[in-house]
Amino acid sequence: MAREECKALLDALNKTTACYHHLVLTVGGSADSQNLREELQKTRQKARELAVTTGARLTVALRNRGLAAEDRMEFERLWVAFSGCLDILEADMQRALALGAAFPLHTPLRPLVRTGVTGDSSRVAARALSARSLSHQAERDFDVSDLKELEREVLQVGEMINDMEMKVNVPRWTVQAQKTAGAELLSSNSMGASSVGAVSVEERSRSCNPSKALAATLFSAVLLAAVALALSVVKLG
């Protein structure tokens, strides 16, 4: 029961970390916006919550001295996969912190997208920017506060990684995978080859049907007799 729960938590953490990774790649680009920063914050917090829960479950299981050998091997595999997710999450959080500082949403140091437009439009834009609303000021405060919070969370994830390595000692090079590398690709290729072989055998069986072969022979004989009769009639004429 505990093993299935850990697998489900790890699967959710893996998906959330992958989603956060794709979101981080868009920071500073043309799709960057206030909504993206808020989505990054929500996804990051969800990933941290899952990481804390998954780490606690795996730590309790691996520190159980009465755990069976087969179950221990499975939990160690899950632990290695969990460690990899945490490493990726920490790296993406550091990347998001660097990109967020380099490309602030409000009063940026450099424009996110260079449109090439110059002229009197800059005065109009300056007047528009001078009339800021309270909501705009609140959004600006969110951008700054989120970077400070992200910096603290990066340190917390690093401390989490160090703490779990102190509690549970599972060297990654001692854990063996259940399947060989590329097993999924080999299985799909073998299934494709078997299906192709089945089709070719079926085609050969259809082409070697005795009744069809006899009908084709009789038709050829009748055709040859008709051609011979026509040639004899031409010679006699």
Summary of the structure (lengths in Angstrom):
residues: 237
radius of gyration: 34.4
end to end distance: 97.1
largest distance: 112.1
contacts: 582
relative contact order: 0.09
helix: 78%
strand: 0%
